[in-house]
Amino acid sequence: MKNMKKLILGLVILSLPLTALPLSNNTTNVLAATSSQKAETHTYTGNGPVKKIAKTAYHSKDSTGNIYSALFMADKPTVKLTKKTTLDKYRTSWYATKKMSVKVDKNHSRTYYYVTSSDKKVSGWTWSGYLTKGIFKSAD
């Protein structure tokens, strides 16, 4: 019985390195392709808490501007913004309900608004410089 246990244990130990080997060369190509498509991210230090604001209508000034998702760090006052989409894909009004201020460097800070599209399909954080107060009006 002891010999049988030793034999099984030996087979298991010998088979472990085989499970770590790739079955084909295609898996490394897939990993290389996905690693080159990293999302645009920015990490900032917060200047204070996220504040709720009265629901205010905005529209984008021009075709530039990004919408980010935010990851707030619990142990330090930093926020990591990851690009979700761009404002120019949506010709709509944006409604801001929250704002936060972050330090860009020692002497500069930026204000970001949490915005939601008028159809409520897209939401995220965007820099206040990309927005103009007022609802979107299409040029007929």
Secondary structure, DSSP 4 states (H G I P E B T S, - for coil): -HHHHHHHHHHHHHHHHHHHS-SSTHHHHHHHHHHT-PPPEEEEEESS--EEEEEEEEEESSS--EEEEEEE-SSSSEEEEEEEEEGGG--S-EEEEEEEEEESSSS-EEEEEEEEETTSS-EEEEEGGGEEES------
